[in-house]
Amino acid sequence: MAPTKTILRALAGETLDTPPIWMMRQAGRYLPEYKATRAQAGDFLSLCYNPELAAEVTLQPIRRYGFDAAILFADILLLPQALGADLWFVTGEGPRLSTIQSQADFDKLGPVADIHETLNPIYETVRILRRELPSETTLIGFAGAPWTVATYMIAGRGTPDQGPAHALREENNALFEALLARITAGTIEYLAAQIDAGAEVIKIFDSWAGSLKGDAFQKYALEPAREITAALKVRYPHIPIIGFPREAGDNYIGFASATGVDCVALDNSVSADWAAANVQVDGCVQGNLASSHMVTGGQALVDETRAIVKAFSKGPHIFNLGHGITPDADPDNVQRMIDAVRG
Ligand SMILES: Cc1c2[nH]c(c1CCC(=O)O)Cc1[nH]c(c(CCC(=O)O)c1C)Cc1[nH]c(c(CCC(=O)O)c1C)Cc1[nH]c(c(C)c1CCC(=O)O)C2
């Protein structure tokens, strides 16, 4: 049966008159109602693991703006935690994890089969959302791509250049590849459980793919995405997958056909005209307004939004930002963007 929800139609390859729209980090600190619920939960991780409150913050931007999709409220770093890493968030700074530098560190991780013990509340959030979302709204589940997740597990925190992960990749490649294989296997099971609970689309976030060049991009960004996609397509052939190899540049070309993903999400370092000619030729694309427009607003926001819609108008397109909306964004600018897309 042909899909009826707009995002599913675009993902099936249909060119729509008005592109469907959602926004990375649409549930977040730029919204006063998010901050209120987060305060009620206590802290960020408690919010992620509280199904009622996580569902509530997922629904907030749907109520306020009527986006075409909701993205499950969780974090890519919950999987490392479920695999046995320590995880905590330092307010104003970001995530911290126990580091993986040696075989002994790696040996402390648990088996993939055990992840659901930790992640069960996330699946419960998905079940609540499938009950409570409007019938026209698509529910997106997600995970981090193995390379991006590994960069945090190796360094124990976010790093500007992913230096510690590149160093391990060069100095102890066997350990690096064992870690990537564990994350890949865990990601497949995590995403399968999200689909079993009701996720209708899956997105794989490879936020640091851009720091992998040449052969390393093929081995550690493209190949894991292909492996996860292939494993999920065997079990769930009807579930579309969005790949986001952020800042891949020329490596966006051919990424969909090489990995089997149904859609490539684009960051704003590539122009929409270039991406229409080089990436959208292979199928659906998502993106790619610079999230800074959500802070600065004005006519530039409207003009740039319209230019992106026009550039991608001859093929399947899902409108989105090039990266997550930032806490200093003005909620009114989000409405201006939506009006410019739909108007
Ligand atoms: C690298 C990465 C992470 N998390 C994620 C990525 C990949 C996408 C990207 O590149 O942004 C993905 C993510 N994180 C979050 C979601 C929820 C869904 C959504 O609304 O998009 C998703 C899809 C919630 C979150 N994840 C985080 C917040 C902010 C936490 C808070 O409320 O204090 C939210 C709403 C925290 C987080 N989580 C992570 C970092 C580095 C941080 C700290 C930086 C920051 O504070 O923005 C890891």
The ligand as an SDF file (V2000), in Angstrom:
LIG
                    3D

 48 52  0  0  0  0  0  0  0  0999 V2000
   26.5390   14.1920   18.8000 C   0  0  0  0  0  0  0  0  0  0  0  0
   25.1300   13.9580   19.2880 C   0  0  0  0  0  0  0  0  0  0  0  0
   24.7100   13.8500   20.6490 C   0  0  0  0  0  0  0  0  0  0  0  0
   23.3570   13.6320   20.6290 N   0  0  0  0  0  0  0  0  0  0  0  0
   22.8920   13.5870   19.3550 C   0  0  0  0  0  0  0  0  0  0  0  0
   23.9900   13.7550   18.4920 C   0  0  0  0  0  0  0  0  0  0  0  0
   23.9420   13.6630   16.9880 C   0  0  0  0  0  0  0  0  0  0  0  0
   23.3770   14.8670   16.3550 C   0  0  0  0  0  0  0  0  0  0  0  0
   24.2170   16.1140   16.4940 C   0  0  0  0  0  0  0  0  0  0  0  0
   25.3190   16.1590   15.9300 O   0  0  0  0  0  0  0  0  0  0  0  0
   23.7340   17.0400   17.1650 O   0  0  0  0  0  0  0  0  0  0  0  0
   21.5360   13.3180   18.8870 C   0  0  0  0  0  0  0  0  0  0  0  0
   20.4060   13.8160   19.6700 C   0  0  0  0  0  0  0  0  0  0  0  0
   20.3930   14.4320   20.8930 N   0  0  0  0  0  0  0  0  0  0  0  0
   19.1180   14.7150   21.2540 C   0  0  0  0  0  0  0  0  0  0  0  0
   18.2470   14.1980   20.2680 C   0  0  0  0  0  0  0  0  0  0  0  0
   16.7360   14.1900   20.4460 C   0  0  0  0  0  0  0  0  0  0  0  0
   15.9150   14.3750   19.3020 C   0  0  0  0  0  0  0  0  0  0  0  0
   15.9170   15.7690   18.6630 C   0  0  0  0  0  0  0  0  0  0  0  0
   15.1360   16.6260   19.1000 O   0  0  0  0  0  0  0  0  0  0  0  0
   16.6380   15.9400   17.6440 O   0  0  0  0  0  0  0  0  0  0  0  0
   19.0430   13.6740   19.2510 C   0  0  0  0  0  0  0  0  0  0  0  0
   18.6400   13.0590   17.9240 C   0  0  0  0  0  0  0  0  0  0  0  0
   18.6930   15.4010   22.4860 C   0  0  0  0  0  0  0  0  0  0  0  0
   19.6780   16.2190   23.2170 C   0  0  0  0  0  0  0  0  0  0  0  0
   20.9630   15.8790   23.5360 N   0  0  0  0  0  0  0  0  0  0  0  0
   21.5130   16.8510   24.3250 C   0  0  0  0  0  0  0  0  0  0  0  0
   20.5440   17.8690   24.5320 C   0  0  0  0  0  0  0  0  0  0  0  0
   20.7250   19.0820   25.4110 C   0  0  0  0  0  0  0  0  0  0  0  0
   20.6860   18.6110   26.8270 C   0  0  0  0  0  0  0  0  0  0  0  0
   19.9880   19.5150   27.7900 C   0  0  0  0  0  0  0  0  0  0  0  0
   18.7380   19.6350   27.7750 O   0  0  0  0  0  0  0  0  0  0  0  0
   20.7100   20.0700   28.6120 O   0  0  0  0  0  0  0  0  0  0  0  0
   19.3910   17.4740   23.8450 C   0  0  0  0  0  0  0  0  0  0  0  0
   18.0650   18.1800   23.8100 C   0  0  0  0  0  0  0  0  0  0  0  0
   22.8800   16.8190   24.9310 C   0  0  0  0  0  0  0  0  0  0  0  0
   23.9840   16.3440   24.0900 C   0  0  0  0  0  0  0  0  0  0  0  0
   24.0250   15.1530   23.4260 N   0  0  0  0  0  0  0  0  0  0  0  0
   25.2040   15.0460   22.7210 C   0  0  0  0  0  0  0  0  0  0  0  0
   25.9700   16.2080   22.9980 C   0  0  0  0  0  0  0  0  0  0  0  0
   27.3340   16.4990   22.4120 C   0  0  0  0  0  0  0  0  0  0  0  0
   25.2200   16.9840   23.8630 C   0  0  0  0  0  0  0  0  0  0  0  0
   25.6630   18.2640   24.5420 C   0  0  0  0  0  0  0  0  0  0  0  0
   25.6090   19.4400   23.6330 C   0  0  0  0  0  0  0  0  0  0  0  0
   24.3180   20.2000   23.8410 C   0  0  0  0  0  0  0  0  0  0  0  0
   24.0010   20.4620   25.0030 O   0  0  0  0  0  0  0  0  0  0  0  0
   23.6650   20.5350   22.8250 O   0  0  0  0  0  0  0  0  0  0  0  0
   25.5600   13.9250   21.8700 C   0  0  0  0  0  0  0  0  0  0  0  0
  1  2  1  0
  2  3  2  0
  2  6  1  0
  3  4  1  0
  3 48  1  0
  4  5  1  0
  5  6  2  0
  5 12  1  0
  6  7  1  0
  7  8  1  0
  8  9  1  0
  9 10  2  0
  9 11  1  0
 12 13  1  0
 13 14  1  0
 13 22  2  0
 14 15  1  0
 15 16  2  0
 15 24  1  0
 16 17  1  0
 16 22  1  0
 17 18  1  0
 18 19  1  0
 19 20  2  0
 19 21  1  0
 22 23  1  0
 24 25  1  0
 25 26  1  0
 25 34  2  0
 26 27  1  0
 27 28  2  0
 27 36  1  0
 28 29  1  0
 28 34  1  0
 29 30  1  0
 30 31  1  0
 31 32  2  0
 31 33  1  0
 34 35  1  0
 36 37  1  0
 37 38  1  0
 37 42  2  0
 38 39  1  0
 39 40  2  0
 39 48  1  0
 40 41  1  0
 40 42  1  0
 42 43  1  0
 43 44  1  0
 44 45  1  0
 45 46  2  0
 45 47  1  0
M  END
$$$$
